[in-house]
Amino acid sequence: MDSDIIIVLPLLAVIGFALLALTILQRLSDINKSLDAIQSELFTLKNAAFKSVETDDKVAEETTAKVAETDANTPSAQSVSPVITTEKVDNEPHEAVKTAIVEQRIEQPPTIAVAVKTTETENQKPAEEKQTIANGEVDAMQVKSSSNAITTSNKPQTDPIAVQITTDKTAKTTPIQSAHTTAQAPSSDESKVKTTNFERFIGENLFGKIGILVFILGIAYFVKYAIDQNWINEVTRTILGFGVGIAMLVVAQWIHKRYYTLSSLLAGGAFAVFYLTVSIAFHYYQLFSQTAAFVILCFTTIFMAAVSIRYDRLELAVTALIGGFIAPFIISSDTGNIIVLQTYLSILNLGMFALALYKRWGLLPIVGSVFTYFILLQTVIESDLFPTPPHLFSILLGFATLFFFIFLIPVRLIMQSTYGGGIRKGLLSVITLNGFAYLFYGGYLIEEIAFGSKETGYLSFFIAIVYLVFYLFLRFRISGHDTLRNFMLALTIAFASIGVPLLFNGSAILITWSTESVLLLWLFTKEKSVIYECTAAVLAALSFILCLTLGVFQDSDHGIFAFKMFLNSHFLSLFTFAVCSFLAAIIMQRNRRLFSKGRHLLRFTPCNVIAYAIGFLFVFIALADEFTANLNEFTADAASALTITTLLLVGTLLLRRRFKVRKYKLAYVILLCAITFIYMLNIWSGDAFRLPSVLVLQWISTLTVVILMAYVIQKMALLQWENHLTRPVFAALSTLVWLTGARLLLLTFYNPSFDTGFSLSLGLAAFILMVIGMRSKSKEVRMVSLAEFGIVLGKLILIDVWSMAALGKIVVFISLGLLLLTLSFLYQKLKDVLF
């Protein structure tokens, strides 16, 4: 029978330590509540003390004011003092002490918090009153005897009265102050006992749990010894186990009014004995069939729940719930039925939630969810290890759906009661993990049923719809519960977003996520809910990453050229994402104040600029990919270059109010440099002989570049911003565009040579710049012109004279000579204006 002890002892240890841990947690919670109550009481007493002190200070000030007013109404105050002093020589020590005490009490009024009468203060009060009266009589007699030296007879009767009033006042405040000191001492002692009462916790609680555990172990050792001695057989042992448990319950019932904690411990230990007895009787003695043992354990669990309601103890309810979950494993065998197990778990969880709703015990759903999904995980593992009939997966999916709805009941618990931070967070975690557990477990079952299909996405959308129903109910039918309502909204958005990649491919995911992101951003501007803003930002980031990771034609099933231009999923997905980026930027721009003030994840600056930039970028990428897939290389390059210049021109004109030239001057200068470089790269690269379609696209690109440069330069000229820097830059960029256009003109007429054309075009550009510089009186532009003339002359001397053809030399030299002569004539004519 050593194997019995090997089984019994670990079970006893686990149950004992579980009870111990639960009770310790409960006790710590009670201690925290007591400390909060003590702190609140001390704070109330402190406020009362301050109010009492203020009241007494006001009374003392009023008394002092009355004395001062009386002294002011008596003109012979100074003439009385010498008489009183001379008359009181014999009684000088006594009177000096009394005078000092009276003056000190008048100058420093006592602080009074609580007026409490004690025997000592009551005895002290008459004595002080008698002393005050006696002193007043002595003063009156002395003042009376000196009436010959005093012109007025009213003053000797005034000072004793004032002194008597002050003395009475101080005599009344002194006992009260001592009583306040006496009243404060018990409060501090009481708080000290409540905060450091570990002795009571150990003696009442901890020793009780250890005692129960030791007692059960003692019973186990006694039973083992009796079995070894053949005193009792299997039936007697089982009856003895039930008898011990019943005896512990009887004792718990008998003492539950006087010893509340001990009775709960005894009740918990009694049910632990019942579980162990049934387990041993079934596994080792075969006294019960599996059905009978299971029924006994079910009734034991129900009875234990009733006892927890009787004693109003959460620990017993948790223990009963844990016992209910381990009961099937206690009587498990190799012929177990998974359908029966799922049915039992459903009934157990429903009963658990009924108890939780009745007693408002929020810990029960947390424990139930952990054990339930752990058991479901175990069934998944066993189904992989052992063959499972296919029809069972459909039934298990139905049970999984039932568990999903059961563990949504914590929503009602949160609405019903106001729980603390820990329990409330635990219930919200149950609601969240319930959805994800159902998605994973249900998705596994769906894949087993449909052999790897994508129906799991429908399951995710179903979960999102359920959470949406709860959100709408809380939104329109129930007031308050803002946190719970926002939580349900966040879960709705999360599961709807998760369902997209589970059901669709890459392009459909991108379209759905980007559209959802814009919709959530718009809802944020209407509802001002942070959840909308955060989820919109997350979905936008995921969409951007997905755009970068998508292949050029990942969605094509028939090769690169097997689909129509602009009518394919790849283009539609990228173009939709770009449009959504523009919409997001417009939404932020129209609600600029909302996104600029406060602390937001999506700040207007820089998110608005980033959204516009991403929109233009992915419009270009979408069009460039289409050109690459459907056109030849040279035409595709020309079309891509035209796309860039057109987007820059259209963006500049459409967003001229959003990005004003006077505010973004440097950015526009950089823009002109970039578009000039792109234009030159497009024209100067490629073959000398070009297709007509390529030439047409390049001439359109030239037109867009010229329009954009003219617009920006005209706006910058009006601003007069850094003319000494911007004018030379604009002159140089204009010259480069002029030369590139001349190159394109020669290519249009199928003339690949550009030696003569370069000299003529650069000389003409220098002449035009000189004319503009003279008209605008811009020395910077004239210096650029002179530099260009220098380049032309250098080329003529170093290159053209030696390598150019005769006809070319004639044309270039004559043209350049005429330009230089004209330029010299203009300088001489305008020298008074220019210099």
C-alpha positions in Angstrom: 0.0 0.0 0.0 3.0 2.4 -0.3 1.6 3.4 -3.7 -1.5 4.7 -1.9 0.6 7.1 0.1 2.5 8.1 -3.0 -0.8 9.1 -4.6 -2.4 10.6 -1.5 0.5 12.8 -0.3 1.0 14.9 -3.4 -2.7 15.5 -3.8 -2.9 16.6 -0.2 0.0 18.9 -0.5 -1.4 20.5 -3.7 -4.8 21.1 -2.1 -3.4 22.3 1.1 -1.0 24.8 -0.5 -3.8 26.0 -2.8 -6.0 26.7 0.2 -3.1 28.3 2.0 -2.3 30.6 -1.0 -5.9 31.6 -1.5 -6.4 32.4 2.2 -3.2 34.4 2.3 -4.3 36.5 -0.6 -7.7 37.1 1.0 -6.1 38.1 4.2 -3.8 40.5 2.6 -6.7 42.0 0.8 -8.5 42.4 4.2 -5.4 44.0 5.7 -5.3 46.5 2.9 -8.9 47.4 3.3 -8.4 47.9 7.1 -5.4 50.2 6.4 -7.4 52.3 4.1 -10.2 52.6 6.7 -7.8 53.6 9.4 -6.1 56.2 7.1 -9.5 57.7 6.3 -10.5 57.8 10.0 -7.2 59.5 10.9 -7.7 62.0 8.2 -11.2 62.8 9.5 -9.9 63.3 13.1 -7.1 65.5 11.8 -9.6 67.8 10.0 -11.7 68.0 13.1 -8.7 68.9 15.3 -7.7 71.7 12.9 -11.3 73.1 13.0 -11.4 73.0 16.8 -8.1 74.8 17.0 -9.3 77.5 14.7 -12.5 78.0 16.8 -10.5 78.2 20.1 -8.1 80.7 18.6 -11.0 82.9 17.6 -12.4 82.8 21.1 -9.1 83.7 22.6 -8.7 86.6 20.2 -12.1 87.9 21.1 -11.4 87.7 24.8 -8.1 89.6 24.4 -9.9 92.2 22.3 -12.4 92.7 25.1 -9.7 93.1 27.7 -7.9 95.7 25.5 -11.1 97.6 24.9 -11.8 97.7 28.7 -8.3 99.0 29.4 -8.7 101.7 26.7 -12.0 102.9 28.4 -10.2 103.3 31.8 -8.0 106.5 31.8 -6.3 105.9 35.2 -4.7 102.5 34.3 -1.1 103.7 34.8 -1.9 105.3 38.2 -3.2 102.0 39.6 -0.2 99.9 38.8 2.1 101.5 41.4 -0.4 101.2 44.1 -1.1 97.5 43.4 2.6 96.8 43.3 3.3 98.5 46.6 0.3 96.8 48.3 1.4 93.3 47.2 4.9 93.2 48.8 4.0 90.5 51.3 2.4 88.3 48.7 4.9 89.1 45.9 6.1 85.6 45.0 2.6 84.2 44.8 1.3 87.2 42.8 4.3 87.3 40.5 3.8 83.6 39.6 0.1 84.2 39.0 0.6 87.2 36.9 3.2 85.4 34.7 0.9 82.5 34.2 -2.0 84.7 33.3 0.0 86.7 30.8 1.5 83.6 29.2 -2.0 82.1 28.8 -3.3 85.3 27.2 -0.3 85.6 24.8 -0.3 81.9 23.8 -3.9 80.6 23.6 -4.0 76.8 23.8 -4.9 74.6 20.9 -7.9 72.5 21.4 -8.8 69.5 19.2 -11.4 67.4 21.0 -13.1 68.2 24.3 -13.1 65.1 26.4 -14.1 65.0 30.1 -12.0 62.9 32.4 -12.0 62.5 36.2 -8.7 64.3 36.6 -9.8 67.3 34.6 -13.1 67.5 36.5 -11.3 67.6 39.8 -8.8 70.2 38.5 -11.4 72.6 37.3 -13.1 73.5 40.7 -9.7 74.0 42.3 -8.6 76.5 39.7 -11.9 78.3 39.8 -11.5 78.7 43.6 -8.0 80.0 43.2 -9.2 82.5 40.6 -12.0 83.8 42.9 -9.6 84.1 45.9 -7.1 86.0 43.8 -9.8 88.3 42.6 -10.9 89.1 46.1 -7.3 89.9 47.2 -6.9 92.2 44.2 -10.2 93.9 44.9 -9.2 94.5 48.6 -5.8 95.9 47.6 -7.3 98.3 45.1 -9.9 99.3 47.7 -7.3 100.2 50.3 -5.5 102.4 47.8 -8.5 104.4 46.9 -7.0 107.6 48.5 -4.2 107.7 46.0 -6.5 107.0 43.0 -8.7 109.7 41.6 -11.2 107.3 40.0 -12.8 104.4 41.8 -13.8 102.3 38.8 -10.5 101.0 37.8 -9.8 98.7 40.8 -12.9 96.8 39.8 -11.9 96.4 36.2 -8.5 94.6 36.3 -9.6 91.8 38.6 -12.5 91.1 36.3 -10.2 91.0 33.2 -7.8 88.8 35.0 -10.6 86.5 36.3 -12.0 86.1 32.7 -8.6 85.2 31.3 -7.9 82.9 34.2 -11.3 81.2 33.8 -10.6 80.8 30.1 -7.2 79.3 30.6 -8.5 77.1 33.4 -11.1 75.8 31.0 -8.8 75.2 28.1 -6.0 73.5 30.1 -8.1 70.4 31.0 -9.5 70.2 27.5 -6.0 70.2 26.0 -4.9 67.4 28.4 -8.0 65.5 27.5 -7.2 65.9 23.8 -3.8 64.5 24.4 -5.4 61.6 26.3 -7.9 61.0 23.5 -5.2 60.9 20.8 -3.2 58.2 22.4 -5.6 55.3 22.0 -6.1 56.2 18.3 -2.4 55.9 17.6 -2.1 52.6 19.6 -5.1 51.2 17.7 -3.7 52.0 14.3 -0.4 50.5 15.3 -2.1 47.3 16.3 -4.0 47.0 13.0 -1.0 47.6 10.8 1.3 45.2 12.6 -1.1 42.4 13.7 0.9 39.5 12.1 0.5 37.5 15.3 -3.3 37.3 14.7 -2.8 36.3 11.1 -0.4 33.5 11.9 -2.3 32.3 14.9 -5.8 32.4 13.5 -5.3 31.8 9.8 -1.9 30.3 9.0 -1.8 27.8 11.8 -5.3 26.7 10.9 -4.4 25.8 7.3 -1.2 24.0 8.5 -3.3 22.2 11.1 -5.8 21.0 8.5 -3.0 19.7 6.3 -1.2 18.0 9.1 -4.5 16.5 10.3 -5.2 15.0 6.9 -1.7 13.6 6.7 -2.2 12.1 10.1 -5.4 10.5 9.0 -3.6 9.2 5.9 -0.8 7.7 8.0 -3.4 6.1 10.3 -5.3 4.6 7.4 -2.0 3.3 6.0 -1.0 1.7 9.3 -4.5 0.2 9.7 -4.2 -1.3 6.2 -0.8 -2.7 6.8 -2.1 -4.4 9.9 -5.2 -5.7 8.1 -7.5 -4.0 10.5 -9.9 -2.7 7.8 -10.8 -3.7 4.3 -11.4 -1.6 1.2 -15.1 -0.9 1.9 -14.3 0.1 5.5 -11.5 2.4 4.4 -13.8 4.2 2.0 -16.5 4.5 4.6 -13.9 5.8 7.0 -12.8 8.5 4.5 -16.3 9.7 4.0 -16.9 9.6 7.7 -13.9 11.8 8.4 -15.0 14.3 5.8 -18.6 14.4 7.2 -17.2 14.8 10.8 -15.1 17.8 9.6 -18.2 19.3 8.0 -20.2 18.8 11.2 -17.5 20.5 13.3 -17.3 23.4 10.7 -21.1 23.9 11.0 -20.9 23.8 14.8 -18.2 26.5 15.2 -18.9 28.7 12.1 -20.5 31.5 14.2 -17.7 31.8 16.7 -14.7 30.7 14.6 -15.4 31.9 11.1 -12.0 31.2 9.5 -11.4 27.8 11.2 -14.8 26.6 10.1 -14.0 27.5 6.4 -10.7 25.6 6.7 -12.5 22.6 8.1 -15.1 22.7 5.3 -12.4 22.9 2.6 -10.5 20.1 4.1 -13.6 17.9 4.3 -14.2 18.2 0.5 -10.5 17.5 -0.1 -11.0 14.2 1.8 -14.1 13.5 -0.3 -12.3 13.9 -3.6 -9.4 11.8 -2.4 -11.7 9.1 -1.1 -13.6 8.8 -4.4 -10.4 8.8 -6.4 -8.8 6.0 -4.3 -12.0 4.0 -4.2 -12.4 4.1 -8.0 -8.8 3.6 -9.1 -7.4 1.2 -6.6 -10.4 -0.5 -5.0 -12.8 -0.6 -8.0 -15.7 0.0 -5.6 -17.5 2.4 -7.9 -18.0 2.3 -11.6 -16.9 5.3 -13.6 -20.4 6.7 -13.9 -21.1 6.3 -10.2 -17.8 7.9 -9.2 -18.4 10.8 -11.6 -21.9 11.4 -10.2 -20.5 11.3 -6.6 -17.9 13.9 -7.5 -20.5 16.1 -9.2 -22.7 16.1 -6.2 -19.7 16.8 -4.0 -18.9 19.9 -6.1 -22.5 21.1 -6.0 -22.6 20.6 -2.2 -19.3 22.4 -1.8 -20.7 25.4 -3.8 -23.7 25.4 -1.5 -21.4 25.4 1.5 -19.5 28.4 0.1 -22.7 30.3 -0.3 -23.7 29.3 3.3 -20.4 30.5 4.7 -20.1 33.4 2.1 -16.5 32.4 1.4 -14.9 32.9 -2.0 -12.1 30.5 -1.2 -14.5 27.6 -0.8 -16.1 28.5 -4.1 -12.8 28.6 -5.9 -11.8 25.3 -4.3 -15.1 23.8 -5.4 -14.6 25.0 -9.0 -11.1 23.6 -9.1 -12.4 20.3 -7.8 -15.0 20.3 -10.5 -12.4 20.7 -13.2 -10.1 18.0 -11.8 -13.0 15.6 -11.2 -13.0 14.1 -14.7 -9.3 13.5 -14.5 -9.7 11.8 -11.1 -12.0 9.1 -12.6 -10.5 9.2 -16.1 -9.7 6.0 -18.0 -8.6 4.9 -21.5 -12.2 4.7 -22.7 -13.1 8.4 -22.0 -15.6 10.1 -24.2 -14.6 13.6 -25.3 -18.2 14.6 -26.0 -19.2 13.8 -22.4 -16.2 15.8 -21.2 -17.2 18.8 -23.2 -20.8 18.6 -22.0 -19.6 18.4 -18.4 -17.4 21.4 -18.8 -20.3 23.4 -20.3 -22.5 22.6 -17.4 -19.8 23.3 -14.9 -19.0 26.7 -16.4 -22.7 27.7 -16.5 -23.0 26.8 -12.9 -19.9 28.7 -12.1 -21.2 31.8 -13.8 -24.6 31.5 -12.0 -22.7 31.5 -8.7 -20.5 34.4 -9.8 -23.5 36.5 -10.8 -25.4 35.6 -7.6 -22.5 36.4 -5.2 -20.6 38.8 -7.4 -17.4 36.9 -7.2 -15.3 38.0 -10.1 -12.5 35.6 -9.4 -14.5 32.5 -10.5 -14.7 33.3 -14.2 -10.9 33.9 -14.3 -10.2 30.5 -12.8 -12.8 28.8 -14.9 -11.4 30.2 -18.2 -7.9 29.1 -17.4 -8.9 25.5 -16.6 -11.4 25.3 -19.5 -9.0 26.4 -22.2 -6.2 24.3 -20.7 -8.4 21.2 -21.0 -9.3 22.2 -24.6 -5.6 22.5 -25.4 -5.1 19.1 -24.0 -7.8 17.7 -26.3 -6.0 19.2 -29.3 -2.7 17.6 -28.3 -4.4 14.2 -27.9 -6.2 14.5 -31.2 -2.9 14.9 -32.9 -1.4 11.9 -31.1 -4.4 9.6 -31.5 -6.8 9.3 -34.5 -10.0 11.2 -34.1 -13.1 10.5 -36.2 -13.8 13.4 -38.6 -17.4 13.9 -37.5 -16.3 14.7 -34.0 -14.6 17.9 -35.1 -17.9 19.5 -36.1 -19.3 18.6 -32.7 -16.3 20.0 -31.0 -16.6 23.2 -33.0 -20.1 23.6 -31.7 -18.9 23.2 -28.1 -16.1 25.7 -28.8 -18.7 28.2 -29.9 -20.7 27.5 -26.7 -17.6 28.1 -24.6 -17.0 31.4 -26.4 -20.5 32.7 -25.5 -20.2 31.4 -22.0 -17.0 33.3 -21.3 -18.6 36.5 -22.6 -20.7 36.5 -19.4 -17.9 38.6 -17.6 -19.3 41.5 -19.5 -22.4 41.2 -17.4 -20.3 40.9 -14.2 -18.4 44.1 -15.0 -21.7 45.9 -15.6 -23.2 44.4 -12.4 -20.5 45.3 -9.9 -17.8 47.7 -9.3 -14.7 45.5 -8.9 -11.2 46.6 -7.9 -8.4 47.0 -10.3 -7.1 43.5 -10.2 -10.4 41.7 -10.7 -11.6 44.1 -13.3 -8.4 43.7 -15.4 -8.7 39.9 -15.0 -12.3 39.9 -16.3 -11.3 42.1 -19.3 -8.4 39.7 -19.9 -10.9 36.8 -19.9 -13.0 38.6 -22.5 -9.9 39.2 -24.7 -8.3 35.8 -24.4 -11.7 34.2 -24.9 -11.9 35.6 -28.4 -8.3 34.6 -29.4 -8.6 31.2 -27.9 -11.9 30.6 -29.8 -10.2 31.8 -33.0 -7.2 29.5 -32.6 -9.1 26.5 -31.4 -12.0 27.0 -33.8 -9.6 27.6 -36.7 -7.9 24.3 -35.9 -11.1 22.5 -36.0 -12.2 24.2 -39.2 -9.0 23.2 -40.9 -9.4 19.7 -39.8 -13.0 19.7 -41.2 -12.3 21.5 -44.5 -8.7 20.3 -44.9 -6.8 23.6 -44.8 -9.4 26.0 -46.3 -9.5 29.7 -45.5 -12.8 29.6 -43.6 -10.9 30.6 -40.5 -11.3 34.2 -41.8 -15.1 33.9 -41.6 -14.7 32.8 -38.0 -12.7 35.9 -37.2 -15.4 38.1 -38.8 -18.0 36.2 -36.7 -16.1 37.0 -33.5 -15.9 40.7 -34.6 -19.6 40.8 -35.2 -20.4 39.4 -31.7 -18.1 42.0 -30.1 -19.8 44.7 -32.3 -23.2 43.6 -31.0 -22.0 44.0 -27.4 -20.5 47.4 -28.3 -23.7 48.7 -29.9 -25.7 47.5 -26.9 -23.4 49.3 -24.5 -23.3 52.3 -26.8 -27.1 52.9 -27.2 -28.8 51.0 -24.4 -26.6 51.3 -21.4 -25.2 54.5 -19.9 -21.7 54.7 -18.4 -19.2 51.8 -18.7 -17.0 53.8 -21.1 -13.9 51.6 -20.5 -15.9 48.4 -21.3 -17.5 50.0 -24.3 -14.2 51.1 -25.8 -12.7 47.7 -25.0 -15.4 46.0 -27.0 -14.9 48.4 -29.9 -11.2 47.7 -29.9 -11.8 43.9 -30.0 -14.2 44.4 -32.9 -11.7 46.3 -34.9 -8.9 43.9 -34.0 -10.8 40.7 -35.1 -12.1 42.4 -38.2 -8.6 43.3 -39.2 -7.3 39.8 -38.4 -9.9 38.2 -40.5 -8.8 40.1 -43.6 -5.4 38.3 -44.1 -6.9 35.0 -43.1 -9.5 35.2 -45.8 -7.9 37.2 -48.7 -4.7 37.4 -50.6 -2.1 40.2 -50.5 -3.8 42.7 -52.7 -7.2 42.3 -51.0 -5.6 42.6 -47.6 -4.0 45.9 -48.7 -7.2 47.3 -50.1 -9.2 46.3 -47.0 -6.6 47.5 -44.4 -6.0 50.9 -46.1 -9.7 51.6 -46.5 -10.4 50.6 -42.9 -7.6 52.8 -41.7 -9.2 55.9 -43.4 -12.6 55.0 -42.1 -11.3 54.7 -38.5 -9.5 58.1 -38.9 -12.7 59.7 -40.0 -14.5 58.1 -37.1 -11.9 59.5 -34.7 -12.7 63.0 -35.9 -16.4 62.4 -35.1 -16.2 60.4 -31.9 -12.9 61.7 -30.5 -12.1 58.1 -29.3 -8.4 57.3 -28.9 -9.1 53.7 -30.0 -10.0 54.9 -33.5 -6.9 56.9 -33.7 -4.6 54.1 -32.5 -6.1 51.4 -34.7 -6.0 53.7 -37.7 -2.3 54.4 -37.2 -1.6 50.7 -36.7 -3.5 49.6 -39.8 -1.8 52.4 -41.9 1.6 51.2 -40.8 0.7 47.6 -41.6 -0.6 48.7 -45.0 2.6 50.6 -45.8 4.7 47.6 -44.9 2.6 45.3 -47.0 3.0 47.7 -49.9 6.7 47.5 -49.6 6.8 43.7 -49.4 4.4 43.0 -52.2 6.1 41.8 -55.4 5.7 43.7 -58.6 3.0 41.3 -60.0 2.6 38.9 -57.1 -1.1 38.4 -57.8 -0.7 37.4 -61.5 -1.3 33.8 -62.1 -0.5 33.9 -65.8 2.7 35.7 -66.1 3.7 39.4 -66.4 1.9 40.3 -69.6 -1.1 38.1 -69.2 -3.5 40.8 -67.7 -4.9 44.1 -68.9 -3.2 47.4 -68.2 -4.6 49.1 -65.1 -7.2 46.3 -64.7 -5.4 44.0 -62.3 -5.3 43.5 -58.6 -1.7 44.8 -58.2 -2.4 48.2 -59.7 -5.8 48.5 -57.9 -4.3 47.7 -54.5 -1.4 50.2 -54.8 -3.6 52.9 -56.3 -6.2 52.3 -53.6 -3.5 52.7 -50.9 -2.3 55.9 -52.5 -5.9 57.3 -52.6 -6.4 56.3 -49.0 -3.2 58.2 -48.1 -4.5 61.3 -49.9 -7.9 61.0 -48.0 -6.1 60.6 -44.7 -4.1 63.8 -45.4 -7.2 65.7 -46.4 -9.1 64.5 -43.2 -6.2 65.7 -41.1 -6.0 69.0 -42.9 -9.7 69.7 -42.5 -9.4 68.8 -38.7 -6.1 70.5 -38.2 -7.0 71.9 -34.8 -7.9 68.5 -33.5 -4.7 66.9 -34.6 -2.5 69.9 -33.5 -3.7 70.3 -29.9 -3.3 67.8 -27.1 -1.2 64.6 -27.1 -2.1 62.6 -30.2 -0.4 59.6 -31.8 -1.1 61.2 -35.2 0.2 64.7 -35.0 -0.7 67.1 -37.8 3.0 67.8 -38.3 4.6 65.7 -39.7 1.8 63.1 -40.4 0.0 65.3 -42.9 3.1 65.8 -45.0 4.0 62.1 -44.8 0.5 61.1 -45.9 0.8 63.4 -49.0 4.3 62.1 -49.8 3.3 58.5 -49.5 0.2 59.1 -51.7 2.3 60.6 -54.5 5.0 57.9 -54.1 2.7 55.0 -54.5 0.8 56.6 -57.4 4.1 56.7 -59.2 5.0 53.2 -58.2 1.6 51.8 -59.4 1.9 53.6 -62.8 5.5 52.8 -63.3 4.9 49.1 -62.6 2.1 49.1 -65.2 4.4 50.8 -67.8 7.2 48.4 -67.1 4.9 45.4 -67.6 3.0 46.5 -70.7 5.4 48.8 -72.6 8.9 48.5 -74.1 11.8 49.6 -72.1 12.4 53.1 -73.6 8.7 54.0 -73.7 8.3 52.8 -70.1 11.2 55.0 -69.0 9.8 58.0 -70.8 6.3 57.4 -69.4 7.8 57.0 -65.9 9.7 60.2 -66.2 6.6 62.0 -67.4 4.6 60.6 -64.5 7.1 62.1 -62.0 7.1 65.5 -63.6 3.3 65.5 -63.9 2.8 64.5 -60.3 5.1 67.2 -59.1 3.4 69.8 -61.2 -0.1 68.7 -60.3 0.8 68.4 -56.6 2.4 71.9 -56.6 -0.7 73.5 -58.1 -3.3 71.6 -56.1 -1.5 72.0 -52.8 -0.4 75.6 -53.3 -2.5 76.7 -50.4 -1.4 74.0 -48.1 2.3 74.3 -49.0 2.7 78.0 -49.7 5.9 79.2 -51.5 6.6 81.9 -48.9 6.6 79.3 -46.1 8.5 76.5 -47.8 11.0 78.5 -49.9 13.9 76.1 -49.5 11.8 73.1 -50.2 10.7 74.6 -53.5 14.3 75.3 -54.5 15.2 71.7 -53.8 12.1 70.7 -55.8 13.4 72.6 -58.9 16.8 71.0 -58.5 15.3 67.5 -58.3 12.9 67.9 -61.3 15.8 69.4 -63.4 18.0 66.4 -62.6 15.1 63.9 -63.4 14.4 65.7 -66.7 18.0 65.7 -67.8 18.5 62.0 -66.9 15.4 61.2 -69.0 16.6 63.1 -72.1 20.3 62.5 -72.0 20.1 58.7 -71.4 19.0 56.2 -74.0 19.7 55.7 -77.6 20.2 58.5 -80.1 17.4 57.2 -82.4 14.1 57.2 -80.6 10.6 56.1 -81.3 8.0 58.8 -82.0 6.0 57.7 -78.9 9.1 58.3 -76.8 9.7 61.7 -78.3 6.1 62.7 -77.7 6.3 61.7 -74.0 9.6 63.6 -73.6 8.2 66.8 -75.1 5.2 66.6 -72.8 7.6 66.1 -69.9 9.6 69.2 -71.1 6.4 71.2 -71.0 5.5 70.2 -67.5 9.0 71.0 -66.3 8.9 74.5 -67.9 5.5 75.3 -66.4 6.6 74.2 -62.9 9.9 76.2 -63.1 8.1 79.3 -64.3 5.5 79.1 -61.6 8.1 78.6 -58.8 10.5 81.2 -60.1 7.7 83.8 -60.5 6.5 83.2 -56.9 10.1 83.4 -55.6 10.8 86.6 -57.5 7.8 88.3 -55.8 9.1 87.3 -52.4 12.6 88.8 -53.0 14.1 86.1 -50.7 17.9 85.7 -50.7 18.2 87.1 -54.3 22.0 86.9 -54.2 21.7 83.1 -53.8 18.4 82.1 -55.5 18.9 84.1 -58.7 22.2 82.4 -59.7 20.6 79.0 -58.9 17.5 79.7 -61.0 19.7 81.0 -63.9 21.8 77.9 -63.8 18.8 75.5 -63.7 17.1 77.4 -66.5 20.2 77.0 -68.6 20.4 73.3 -68.0 16.7 72.9 -69.0 17.4 75.0 -72.1 20.4 72.9 -73.1 18.4 69.6 -72.5 15.5 71.0 -74.6 18.0 71.8 -77.4 19.3 68.3 -77.2 15.7 66.9 -77.5 15.1 69.2 -80.5 18.0 67.8 -82.3 17.0 64.2 -81.5 13.5 64.9 -82.8 15.1 65.8 -86.2 17.3 62.7 -85.9 20.5 64.6 -85.4 22.5 62.8 -82.8 25.4 65.2 -82.9 25.3 68.0 -80.3 28.7 69.8 -80.7 27.4 72.7 -82.7 24.1 72.7 -81.0 25.7 73.0 -77.6 27.8 76.0 -78.5 24.8 77.8 -80.2 22.3 76.9 -77.5 24.6 77.8 -74.6 25.6 81.1 -76.2 21.9 82.0 -76.9 21.1 81.1 -73.2 23.9 83.3 -72.0 22.6 86.2 -74.2 19.1 85.8 -72.9 20.3 85.7 -69.3 22.3 88.9 -69.9 19.3 90.7 -71.3 17.2 89.6 -68.3 20.0 90.6 -65.9 20.2 94.0 -67.5 16.5 94.6 -67.4 16.2 93.5 -63.8 19.4 95.1 -62.8 20.6 91.8 -61.3 24.3 91.5 -61.1 24.0 87.8 -60.1 22.2 86.9 -63.3 24.7 88.8 -65.4 27.6 87.1 -63.8 26.0 83.7 -64.6 25.7 84.9 -68.2 29.3 85.9 -68.4 30.3 82.5 -67.0 28.4 80.8 -69.7 29.9 83.0 -72.4 33.3 82.0 -70.9 32.4 78.3 -71.3 31.4 78.8 -74.9 34.6 80.7 -75.8 36.7 78.1 -74.0 35.0 75.3 -76.0 35.6 77.2 -79.2 39.3 77.7 -78.6 40.0 74.3 -77.1 37.7 72.0 -79.0 35.7 73.5 -81.9 38.6 75.1 -83.7 40.3 71.7 -84.0 37.5 69.2 -84.4 34.4 70.9 -85.7 33.5 70.7 -89.4 33.9 73.8 -91.6 30.2 74.6 -91.9 29.8 74.3 -88.2 32.8 76.6 -87.5 31.3 79.2 -89.8 27.9 79.1 -88.1 29.2 79.0 -84.6 31.8 81.8 -85.0 29.5 84.1 -86.8 26.7 83.6 -84.4 28.9 83.9 -81.3 30.6 87.0 -82.8 27.3 88.7 -83.4 26.1 87.9 -79.8 29.3 89.3 -78.3 29.1 92.5 -80.3 25.5 92.9 -79.4 26.3 92.3 -75.8 29.2 94.9 -75.9 26.8 97.4 -77.4 24.3 96.9 -74.7 27.0 97.3 -72.0 28.1 100.6 -73.5 24.6 101.9 -73.9 23.4 100.9 -70.4 26.6 101.7 -68.5 25.1 104.6 -66.7 22.2 102.4 -65.5 24.1 99.3 -64.7 27.1 100.8 -63.0 
